[in-house]
Amino acid sequence: MLRLAPDVYNQMVGHCYDGLPDEACGLLAGTVSTTSAKAMVCYPATNVDASSRTYTVDPKDMLRADRDAESRGLTIIAVFHSHTHTPAYPSPTDVAQAPDPAWHYVLVSLEGDAPVVRSYRIVDGNIGEEPVVLEGN
């Protein structure tokens, strides 16, 4: 299960809309327990692909996020990106580029009237969806 603080959710979804017409991306930092992960900080990043079909998190943004998270006693637990015209489900490219089986892969679909946020674990090419819970204030 991936738990999101409301401000993290809002910042993530806002960044995805701001990235249109291209895919937007970023990282989430937080804590992990045996039953869930909690995203407490959102790090919007530059999509160096500048593409509506693919994304690559800018390595400088990744380094800055990692350092900031570490300074807060947190770890990078997730990468997120938008799908501008398709459902919130990992594409074959997303699966092939999933670098860390411990990470949560969050997709924000902007194809409809309202954003759809879903999270997955991708391990050895296998996709498993997990619940996303928006926590109260």
BATI-267431 format. One record per atom (N, C-alpha, C): residue number from 1; atom name; x, y, z negated. Coordinates in nm, 2 decimals, padded with zeros to 4 digits, m for minus. Each point is the difference from the previous one (the first is absolute). Example, Ala and Ser with C-alpha at 12.3 -4.5 7.8 and 13.67 -1.06 7.14 Angstrom:
2
+-----+------+--------+--------+--------+
|  nr | atom |   east |  north |     up |
+-----+------+--------+--------+--------+
|   1 |    N |  01.32 | m00.57 | m00.78 |
|   1 |   CA | m00.09 |  00.12 |  00.00 |
|   1 |    C |  00.09 |  00.12 |  00.00 |
|   2 |    N | m00.04 |  00.11 |  00.07 |
|   2 |   CA |  00.09 |  00.11 |  00.00 |
|   2 |    C | m00.08 |  00.11 | m00.08 |
+-----+------+--------+--------+--------+
This chain:
137
+-----+------+--------+--------+--------+
|  nr | atom |   east |  north |     up |
+-----+------+--------+--------+--------+
|   1 |    N |  00.08 | m00.12 |  00.00 |
|   1 |   CA | m00.08 |  00.12 |  00.00 |
|   1 |    C |  00.09 |  00.12 |  00.00 |
|   2 |    N | m00.04 |  00.10 |  00.08 |
|   2 |   CA |  00.07 |  00.13 |  00.00 |
|   2 |    C | m00.09 |  00.11 | m00.06 |
|   3 |    N |  00.04 |  00.06 | m00.10 |
|   3 |   CA | m00.08 |  00.11 | m00.06 |
|   3 |    C |  00.06 |  00.13 |  00.04 |
|   4 |    N | m00.08 |  00.10 |  00.04 |
|   4 |   CA |  00.04 |  00.13 |  00.04 |
|   4 |    C | m00.06 |  00.10 | m00.09 |
|   5 |    N |  00.09 |  00.09 | m00.04 |
|   5 |   CA | m00.05 |  00.12 | m00.07 |
|   5 |    C | m00.07 |  00.09 |  00.10 |
|   6 |    N | m00.10 |  00.07 | m00.04 |
|   6 |   CA | m00.08 |  00.09 |  00.10 |
|   6 |    C |  00.09 |  00.10 |  00.08 |
|   7 |    N |  00.10 |  00.06 | m00.07 |
|   7 |   CA |  00.08 |  00.10 |  00.07 |
|   7 |    C |  00.09 | m00.07 |  00.10 |
|   8 |    N |  00.04 | m00.13 | m00.03 |
|   8 |   CA |  00.08 | m00.07 |  00.10 |
|   8 |    C | m00.08 | m00.04 |  00.12 |
|   9 |    N | m00.12 | m00.04 | m00.02 |
|   9 |   CA | m00.09 | m00.04 |  00.11 |
|   9 |    C | m00.03 |  00.13 |  00.08 |
|  10 |    N | m00.03 |  00.11 | m00.06 |
|  10 |   CA | m00.03 |  00.12 |  00.08 |
|  10 |    C |  00.12 |  00.05 |  00.08 |
|  11 |    N |  00.12 |  00.00 | m00.06 |
|  11 |   CA |  00.12 |  00.04 |  00.07 |
|  11 |    C |  00.03 | m00.09 |  00.11 |
|  12 |    N | m00.01 | m00.13 | m00.02 |
|  12 |   CA |  00.02 | m00.10 |  00.11 |
|  12 |    C | m00.09 |  00.02 |  00.12 |
|  13 |    N | m00.13 |  00.00 | m00.03 |
|  13 |   CA | m00.10 |  00.02 |  00.11 |
|  13 |    C |  00.01 |  00.14 |  00.07 |
|  14 |    N |  00.03 |  00.10 | m00.08 |
|  14 |   CA |  00.02 |  00.13 |  00.06 |
|  14 |    C |  00.12 |  00.01 |  00.09 |
|  15 |    N |  00.11 | m00.07 | m00.04 |
|  15 |   CA |  00.12 | m00.01 |  00.08 |
|  15 |    C | m00.03 | m00.07 |  00.13 |
|  16 |    N | m00.08 | m00.10 |  00.00 |
|  16 |   CA | m00.04 | m00.08 |  00.12 |
|  16 |    C | m00.08 |  00.09 |  00.09 |
|  17 |    N | m00.09 |  00.08 | m00.05 |
|  17 |   CA | m00.08 |  00.09 |  00.09 |
|  17 |    C |  00.09 |  00.11 |  00.06 |
|  18 |    N |  00.09 |  00.05 | m00.09 |
|  18 |   CA |  00.10 |  00.10 |  00.05 |
|  18 |    C |  00.09 | m00.05 |  00.11 |
|  19 |    N |  00.02 | m00.13 |  00.01 |
|  19 |   CA |  00.09 | m00.06 |  00.10 |
|  19 |    C | m00.06 | m00.02 |  00.13 |
|  20 |    N | m00.14 |  00.01 |  00.01 |
|  20 |   CA | m00.06 | m00.02 |  00.13 |
|  20 |    C |  00.05 |  00.10 |  00.11 |
|  21 |    N |  00.02 | m00.04 |  00.12 |
|  21 |   CA | m00.05 | m00.13 |  00.06 |
|  21 |    C |  00.09 | m00.12 | m00.02 |
|  22 |    N |  00.12 |  00.02 | m00.07 |
|  22 |   CA |  00.09 | m00.11 | m00.02 |
|  22 |    C | m00.03 | m00.07 | m00.13 |
|  23 |    N |  00.05 | m00.12 | m00.01 |
|  23 |   CA |  00.00 | m00.07 | m00.12 |
|  23 |    C |  00.08 |  00.07 | m00.11 |
|  24 |    N | m00.05 |  00.01 | m00.12 |
|  24 |   CA |  00.07 |  00.06 | m00.11 |
|  24 |    C |  00.05 | m00.12 | m00.09 |
|  25 |    N |  00.10 |  00.03 | m00.08 |
|  25 |   CA |  00.05 | m00.10 | m00.09 |
|  25 |    C |  00.06 |  00.06 | m00.13 |
|  26 |    N |  00.03 | m00.09 | m00.09 |
|  26 |   CA |  00.06 |  00.04 | m00.13 |
|  26 |    C |  00.02 | m00.11 | m00.09 |
|  27 |    N |  00.04 |  00.03 | m00.12 |
|  27 |   CA |  00.03 | m00.10 | m00.10 |
|  27 |    C | m00.08 |  00.03 | m00.13 |
|  28 |    N | m00.03 | m00.10 | m00.08 |
|  28 |   CA | m00.06 |  00.01 | m00.13 |
|  28 |    C |  00.09 | m00.06 | m00.10 |
|  29 |    N |  00.01 |  00.07 | m00.11 |
|  29 |   CA |  00.08 | m00.05 | m00.11 |
|  29 |    C | m00.09 | m00.02 | m00.12 |
|  30 |    N |  00.04 | m00.09 | m00.09 |
|  30 |   CA | m00.08 | m00.03 | m00.12 |
|  30 |    C |  00.06 | m00.11 | m00.08 |
|  31 |    N | m00.09 | m00.07 | m00.06 |
|  31 |   CA |  00.04 | m00.11 | m00.09 |
|  31 |    C | m00.07 | m00.13 |  00.05 |
|  32 |    N |  00.06 | m00.11 | m00.04 |
|  32 |   CA | m00.05 | m00.13 |  00.03 |
|  32 |    C | m00.02 | m00.09 | m00.12 |
|  33 |    N | m00.11 | m00.07 | m00.01 |
|  33 |   CA | m00.02 | m00.09 | m00.11 |
|  33 |    C | m00.03 | m00.14 |  00.06 |
|  34 |    N | m00.02 | m00.10 | m00.08 |
|  34 |   CA | m00.02 | m00.13 |  00.06 |
|  34 |    C | m00.13 | m00.01 |  00.08 |
|  35 |    N | m00.10 |  00.09 | m00.03 |
|  35 |   CA | m00.13 | m00.01 |  00.07 |
|  35 |    C | m00.03 |  00.11 |  00.10 |
|  36 |    N |  00.08 |  00.11 | m00.01 |
|  36 |   CA | m00.03 |  00.11 |  00.09 |
|  36 |    C |  00.12 |  00.10 |  00.01 |
|  37 |    N | m00.02 |  00.09 |  00.09 |
|  37 |   CA |  00.10 |  00.11 |  00.02 |
|  37 |    C | m00.08 |  00.13 | m00.01 |
|  38 |    N |  00.06 |  00.10 | m00.06 |
|  38 |   CA | m00.06 |  00.13 | m00.01 |
|  38 |    C |  00.08 |  00.10 |  00.07 |
|  39 |    N | m00.05 |  00.07 |  00.11 |
|  39 |   CA |  00.07 |  00.10 |  00.07 |
|  39 |    C | m00.03 |  00.13 | m00.07 |
|  40 |    N |  00.11 |  00.07 | m00.04 |
|  40 |   CA | m00.01 |  00.12 | m00.08 |
|  40 |    C |  00.05 |  00.12 |  00.07 |
|  41 |    N |  00.09 | m00.02 |  00.10 |
|  41 |   CA |  00.05 |  00.11 |  00.08 |
|  41 |    C |  00.00 | m00.03 |  00.15 |
|  42 |    N | m00.04 |  00.10 |  00.08 |
|  42 |   CA | m00.01 | m00.01 |  00.14 |
|  42 |    C |  00.12 |  00.08 |  00.06 |
|  43 |    N |  00.07 | m00.06 |  00.09 |
|  43 |   CA |  00.11 |  00.07 |  00.07 |
|  43 |    C | m00.04 |  00.00 |  00.15 |
|  44 |    N | m00.06 |  00.10 |  00.05 |
|  44 |   CA | m00.03 |  00.02 |  00.15 |
|  44 |    C |  00.14 |  00.00 |  00.07 |
|  45 |    N |  00.01 | m00.06 |  00.11 |
|  45 |   CA |  00.12 | m00.01 |  00.08 |
|  45 |    C | m00.02 |  00.04 |  00.14 |
|  46 |    N |  00.11 |  00.02 |  00.07 |
|  46 |   CA | m00.01 |  00.03 |  00.14 |
|  46 |    C |  00.00 | m00.13 |  00.08 |
|  47 |    N | m00.09 | m00.01 |  00.10 |
|  47 |   CA |  00.01 | m00.12 |  00.09 |
|  47 |    C |  00.09 |  00.04 |  00.11 |
|  48 |    N |  00.12 | m00.06 | m00.01 |
|  48 |   CA |  00.11 |  00.04 |  00.10 |
|  48 |    C | m00.04 | m00.05 |  00.14 |
|  49 |    N | m00.09 | m00.10 |  00.01 |
|  49 |   CA | m00.05 | m00.04 |  00.13 |
|  49 |    C | m00.08 |  00.10 |  00.07 |
|  50 |    N | m00.07 |  00.09 | m00.08 |
|  50 |   CA | m00.09 |  00.10 |  00.06 |
|  50 |    C | m00.09 | m00.06 |  00.10 |
|  51 |    N | m00.07 | m00.11 | m00.04 |
|  51 |   CA | m00.08 | m00.08 |  00.09 |
|  51 |    C | m00.14 | m00.02 | m00.06 |
|  52 |    N | m00.10 | m00.02 |  00.08 |
|  52 |   CA | m00.13 | m00.04 | m00.04 |
|  52 |    C | m00.02 | m00.15 | m00.02 |
|  53 |    N |  00.11 | m00.08 |  00.03 |
|  53 |   CA | m00.01 | m00.14 |  00.00 |
|  53 |    C |  00.10 | m00.07 | m00.09 |
|  54 |    N |  00.11 |  00.07 | m00.04 |
|  54 |   CA |  00.10 | m00.06 | m00.09 |
|  54 |    C |  00.05 |  00.11 | m00.10 |
|  55 |    N |  00.06 | m00.05 | m00.10 |
|  55 |   CA |  00.06 |  00.09 | m00.10 |
|  55 |    C |  00.13 | m00.06 | m00.05 |
|  56 |    N |  00.09 |  00.10 | m00.03 |
|  56 |   CA |  00.12 | m00.03 | m00.08 |
|  56 |    C |  00.02 |  00.11 | m00.10 |
|  57 |    N |  00.01 | m00.04 | m00.12 |
|  57 |   CA |  00.02 |  00.09 | m00.11 |
|  57 |    C |  00.14 |  00.06 |  00.02 |
|  58 |    N |  00.01 |  00.14 | m00.01 |
|  58 |   CA |  00.13 |  00.06 |  00.01 |
|  58 |    C |  00.09 | m00.05 | m00.11 |
|  59 |    N |  00.12 | m00.05 |  00.04 |
|  59 |   CA |  00.09 | m00.05 | m00.11 |
|  59 |    C |  00.04 |  00.10 | m00.10 |
|  60 |    N |  00.01 |  00.13 |  00.03 |
|  60 |   CA |  00.02 |  00.10 | m00.10 |
|  60 |    C | m00.11 |  00.02 | m00.10 |
|  61 |    N | m00.13 | m00.01 |  00.05 |
|  61 |   CA | m00.11 |  00.00 | m00.08 |
|  61 |    C |  00.00 | m00.12 | m00.10 |
|  62 |    N |  00.03 | m00.11 |  00.06 |
|  62 |   CA |  00.01 | m00.13 | m00.08 |
|  62 |    C |  00.10 |  00.02 | m00.12 |
|  63 |    N |  00.12 |  00.05 |  00.04 |
|  63 |   CA |  00.10 |  00.02 | m00.11 |
|  63 |    C | m00.04 |  00.10 | m00.10 |
|  64 |    N | m00.06 |  00.11 |  00.04 |
|  64 |   CA | m00.05 |  00.10 | m00.10 |
|  64 |    C | m00.11 | m00.06 | m00.09 |
|  65 |    N | m00.09 | m00.08 |  00.06 |
|  65 |   CA | m00.11 | m00.06 | m00.08 |
|  65 |    C |  00.06 | m00.10 | m00.10 |
|  66 |    N |  00.09 | m00.08 |  00.05 |
|  66 |   CA |  00.06 | m00.10 | m00.09 |
|  66 |    C |  00.07 |  00.07 | m00.12 |
|  67 |    N |  00.08 |  00.10 |  00.03 |
|  67 |   CA |  00.07 |  00.07 | m00.11 |
|  67 |    C | m00.09 |  00.07 | m00.10 |
|  68 |    N | m00.11 |  00.06 |  00.06 |
|  68 |   CA | m00.10 |  00.07 | m00.09 |
|  68 |    C | m00.07 | m00.11 | m00.09 |
|  69 |    N | m00.04 | m00.10 |  00.07 |
|  69 |   CA | m00.07 | m00.11 | m00.08 |
|  69 |    C |  00.08 | m00.05 | m00.11 |
|  70 |    N |  00.13 | m00.03 |  00.03 |
|  70 |   CA |  00.09 | m00.05 | m00.10 |
|  70 |    C |  00.02 |  00.10 | m00.11 |
|  71 |    N |  00.00 |  00.13 |  00.03 |
|  71 |   CA |  00.02 |  00.10 | m00.11 |
|  71 |    C | m00.12 |  00.00 | m00.09 |
|  72 |    N | m00.12 | m00.04 |  00.05 |
|  72 |   CA | m00.12 | m00.01 | m00.08 |
|  72 |    C | m00.02 | m00.13 | m00.07 |
|  73 |    N |  00.09 | m00.10 |  00.02 |
|  73 |   CA | m00.02 | m00.13 | m00.06 |
|  73 |    C | m00.09 | m00.08 |  00.08 |
|  74 |    N | m00.03 |  00.03 |  00.13 |
|  74 |   CA | m00.09 | m00.07 |  00.08 |
|  74 |    C |  00.08 | m00.07 |  00.12 |
|  75 |    N | m00.07 | m00.08 |  00.07 |
|  75 |   CA |  00.06 | m00.07 |  00.12 |
|  75 |    C | m00.09 |  00.02 |  00.12 |
|  76 |    N |  00.05 | m00.01 |  00.12 |
|  76 |   CA | m00.08 |  00.01 |  00.12 |
|  76 |    C | m00.07 | m00.13 |  00.01 |
|  77 |    N | m00.13 |  00.00 |  00.00 |
|  77 |   CA | m00.08 | m00.12 |  00.00 |
|  77 |    C | m00.08 | m00.02 |  00.13 |
|  78 |    N | m00.01 |  00.11 |  00.08 |
|  78 |   CA | m00.08 | m00.02 |  00.12 |
|  78 |    C |  00.04 |  00.10 |  00.11 |
|  79 |    N | m00.03 | m00.04 |  00.12 |
|  79 |   CA |  00.01 |  00.09 |  00.12 |
|  79 |    C | m00.14 |  00.01 |  00.05 |
|  80 |    N | m00.03 |  00.12 |  00.05 |
|  80 |   CA | m00.13 |  00.02 |  00.06 |
|  80 |    C |  00.01 |  00.06 |  00.14 |
|  81 |    N | m00.09 | m00.02 |  00.08 |
|  81 |   CA | m00.01 |  00.07 |  00.13 |
|  81 |    C | m00.14 | m00.01 |  00.05 |
|  82 |    N | m00.03 |  00.09 |  00.09 |
|  82 |   CA | m00.13 |  00.01 |  00.06 |
|  82 |    C | m00.01 | m00.07 |  00.13 |
|  83 |    N | m00.12 | m00.05 |  00.03 |
|  83 |   CA | m00.04 | m00.05 |  00.13 |
|  83 |    C | m00.10 |  00.10 |  00.05 |
|  84 |    N |  00.04 |  00.07 |  00.10 |
|  84 |   CA | m00.09 |  00.12 |  00.05 |
|  84 |    C | m00.12 | m00.05 |  00.07 |
|  85 |    N |  00.00 | m00.11 |  00.07 |
|  85 |   CA | m00.12 | m00.04 |  00.08 |
|  85 |    C | m00.03 | m00.15 | m00.02 |
|  86 |    N |  00.05 | m00.07 | m00.10 |
|  86 |   CA | m00.02 | m00.14 | m00.02 |
|  86 |    C | m00.03 | m00.02 | m00.15 |
|  87 |    N | m00.05 | m00.12 | m00.03 |
|  87 |   CA | m00.04 | m00.04 | m00.14 |
|  87 |    C |  00.13 |  00.00 | m00.09 |
|  88 |    N | m00.03 |  00.00 | m00.13 |
|  88 |   CA |  00.11 | m00.01 | m00.10 |
|  88 |    C |  00.04 | m00.14 | m00.02 |
|  89 |    N |  00.07 | m00.06 |  00.11 |
|  89 |   CA |  00.05 | m00.13 | m00.01 |
|  89 |    C |  00.14 |  00.00 |  00.07 |
|  90 |    N |  00.09 | m00.07 | m00.06 |
|  90 |   CA |  00.14 |  00.00 |  00.05 |
|  90 |    C |  00.01 | m00.05 |  00.15 |
|  91 |    N |  00.06 |  00.07 |  00.08 |
|  91 |   CA |  00.03 | m00.04 |  00.14 |
|  91 |    C |  00.11 | m00.09 |  00.00 |
|  92 |    N |  00.02 | m00.07 |  00.11 |
|  92 |   CA |  00.12 | m00.09 |  00.01 |
|  92 |    C |  00.13 |  00.08 | m00.02 |
|  93 |    N |  00.01 |  00.13 |  00.04 |
|  93 |   CA |  00.12 |  00.08 | m00.02 |
|  93 |    C |  00.01 |  00.02 | m00.15 |
|  94 |    N | m00.11 |  00.03 | m00.07 |
|  94 |   CA |  00.01 |  00.03 | m00.15 |
|  94 |    C |  00.05 | m00.13 | m00.07 |
|  95 |    N | m00.05 | m00.11 |  00.04 |
|  95 |   CA |  00.05 | m00.13 | m00.06 |
|  95 |    C |  00.15 | m00.02 |  00.02 |
|  96 |    N |  00.04 |  00.02 |  00.13 |
|  96 |   CA |  00.14 | m00.02 |  00.03 |
|  96 |    C |  00.09 |  00.10 | m00.07 |
|  97 |    N | m00.05 |  00.12 | m00.03 |
|  97 |   CA |  00.09 |  00.10 | m00.07 |
|  97 |    C | m00.02 |  00.00 | m00.15 |
|  98 |    N | m00.07 | m00.10 | m00.06 |
|  98 |   CA | m00.02 |  00.00 | m00.14 |
|  98 |    C |  00.13 | m00.04 | m00.07 |
|  99 |    N |  00.07 |  00.09 | m00.06 |
|  99 |   CA |  00.13 | m00.03 | m00.05 |
|  99 |    C |  00.01 | m00.07 | m00.13 |
| 100 |    N | m00.10 |  00.02 | m00.09 |
| 100 |   CA |  00.02 | m00.05 | m00.14 |
| 100 |    C | m00.13 | m00.08 | m00.04 |
| 101 |    N |  00.01 | m00.13 | m00.03 |
| 101 |   CA | m00.12 | m00.07 | m00.04 |
| 101 |    C | m00.06 |  00.05 | m00.13 |
| 102 |    N |  00.08 |  00.07 | m00.08 |
| 102 |   CA | m00.05 |  00.05 | m00.13 |
| 102 |    C | m00.09 |  00.13 |  00.02 |
| 103 |    N |  00.01 |  00.06 |  00.11 |
| 103 |   CA | m00.07 |  00.13 |  00.03 |
| 103 |    C | m00.15 | m00.03 |  00.03 |
| 104 |    N | m00.07 |  00.11 | m00.02 |
| 104 |   CA | m00.14 |  00.00 |  00.04 |
| 104 |    C |  00.00 |  00.08 |  00.13 |
| 105 |    N | m00.08 | m00.04 |  00.10 |
| 105 |   CA |  00.00 |  00.07 |  00.13 |
| 105 |    C | m00.14 |  00.05 |  00.01 |
| 106 |    N | m00.01 |  00.14 | m00.01 |
| 106 |   CA | m00.13 |  00.07 |  00.00 |
| 106 |    C | m00.03 |  00.06 |  00.13 |
| 107 |    N | m00.12 | m00.03 |  00.05 |
| 107 |   CA | m00.04 |  00.06 |  00.13 |
| 107 |    C | m00.12 |  00.09 | m00.02 |
| 108 |    N |  00.01 |  00.11 |  00.07 |
| 108 |   CA | m00.11 |  00.10 | m00.01 |
| 108 |    C | m00.05 |  00.01 |  00.15 |
| 109 |    N | m00.12 | m00.05 |  00.02 |
| 109 |   CA | m00.06 |  00.01 |  00.13 |
| 109 |    C | m00.08 |  00.13 |  00.01 |
| 110 |    N |  00.02 |  00.07 |  00.11 |
| 110 |   CA | m00.07 |  00.13 |  00.02 |
| 110 |    C | m00.09 | m00.01 |  00.12 |
| 111 |    N | m00.04 | m00.13 |  00.04 |
| 111 |   CA | m00.08 | m00.02 |  00.12 |
| 111 |    C | m00.14 |  00.04 | m00.02 |
| 112 |    N | m00.05 |  00.01 | m00.12 |
| 112 |   CA | m00.14 |  00.03 | m00.02 |
| 112 |    C | m00.02 |  00.14 | m00.06 |
| 113 |    N | m00.12 |  00.02 | m00.05 |
| 113 |   CA | m00.03 |  00.13 | m00.06 |
| 113 |    C |  00.07 |  00.02 | m00.13 |
| 114 |    N |  00.02 | m00.10 | m00.07 |
| 114 |   CA |  00.07 |  00.00 | m00.13 |
| 114 |    C |  00.12 | m00.09 |  00.00 |
| 115 |    N |  00.11 |  00.04 | m00.07 |
| 115 |   CA |  00.12 | m00.09 |  00.00 |
| 115 |    C | m00.03 | m00.13 | m00.07 |
| 116 |    N |  00.06 | m00.11 |  00.04 |
| 116 |   CA | m00.01 | m00.13 | m00.06 |
| 116 |    C |  00.14 | m00.03 | m00.05 |
| 117 |    N |  00.02 | m00.03 | m00.13 |
| 117 |   CA |  00.13 | m00.04 | m00.06 |
| 117 |    C |  00.00 | m00.14 | m00.04 |
| 118 |    N |  00.09 | m00.08 |  00.05 |
| 118 |   CA |  00.02 | m00.14 | m00.03 |
| 118 |    C |  00.14 | m00.03 | m00.03 |
| 119 |    N |  00.03 | m00.10 | m00.09 |
| 119 |   CA |  00.13 | m00.03 | m00.03 |
| 119 |    C |  00.03 | m00.15 |  00.02 |
| 120 |    N |  00.12 | m00.03 |  00.04 |
| 120 |   CA |  00.04 | m00.14 |  00.03 |
| 120 |    C |  00.13 | m00.04 | m00.06 |
| 121 |    N |  00.02 | m00.12 | m00.02 |
| 121 |   CA |  00.13 | m00.06 | m00.03 |
| 121 |    C |  00.04 | m00.08 |  00.13 |
| 122 |    N |  00.12 |  00.02 |  00.05 |
| 122 |   CA |  00.05 | m00.07 |  00.12 |
| 122 |    C |  00.13 | m00.07 | m00.04 |
| 123 |    N | m00.01 | m00.13 |  00.00 |
| 123 |   CA |  00.11 | m00.09 | m00.04 |
| 123 |    C |  00.02 | m00.10 |  00.11 |
| 124 |    N |  00.12 |  00.00 |  00.05 |
| 124 |   CA |  00.03 | m00.10 |  00.11 |
| 124 |    C | m00.10 |  00.00 |  00.11 |
| 125 |    N | m00.05 |  00.12 |  00.04 |
| 125 |   CA | m00.09 |  00.01 |  00.11 |
| 125 |    C | m00.14 | m00.03 | m00.04 |
| 126 |    N | m00.03 | m00.04 | m00.12 |
| 126 |   CA | m00.14 | m00.03 | m00.04 |
| 126 |    C | m00.06 |  00.13 | m00.07 |
| 127 |    N | m00.12 |  00.03 |  00.04 |
| 127 |   CA | m00.07 |  00.12 | m00.04 |
| 127 |    C | m00.10 | m00.04 | m00.11 |
| 128 |    N |  00.01 |  00.06 | m00.11 |
| 128 |   CA | m00.10 | m00.02 | m00.11 |
| 128 |    C | m00.06 |  00.13 | m00.05 |
| 129 |    N | m00.13 |  00.02 |  00.02 |
| 129 |   CA | m00.06 |  00.13 | m00.05 |
| 129 |    C | m00.01 | m00.01 | m00.15 |
| 130 |    N |  00.01 |  00.12 | m00.06 |
| 130 |   CA | m00.02 |  00.01 | m00.15 |
| 130 |    C | m00.10 |  00.12 | m00.03 |
| 131 |    N | m00.07 | m00.01 | m00.11 |
| 131 |   CA | m00.09 |  00.11 | m00.03 |
| 131 |    C |  00.08 |  00.13 | m00.03 |
| 132 |    N | m00.07 |  00.11 |  00.04 |
| 132 |   CA |  00.05 |  00.14 | m00.03 |
| 132 |    C | m00.10 |  00.06 | m00.09 |
| 133 |    N |  00.05 |  00.05 | m00.11 |
| 133 |   CA | m00.09 |  00.06 | m00.11 |
| 133 |    C |  00.05 |  00.14 | m00.01 |
| 134 |    N | m00.10 |  00.09 |  00.01 |
| 134 |   CA |  00.02 |  00.14 | m00.02 |
| 134 |    C | m00.03 |  00.03 | m00.15 |
| 135 |    N |  00.10 |  00.03 | m00.08 |
| 135 |   CA | m00.02 |  00.02 | m00.14 |
| 135 |    C | m00.07 |  00.13 | m00.03 |
| 136 |    N | m00.07 |  00.01 | m00.11 |
| 136 |   CA | m00.06 |  00.12 | m00.05 |
| 136 |    C |  00.10 |  00.10 | m00.05 |
| 137 |    N | m00.04 |  00.13 | m00.01 |
| 137 |   CA |  00.09 |  00.10 | m00.05 |
| 137 |    C |  00.03 | m00.01 | m00.14 |
+-----+------+--------+--------+--------+
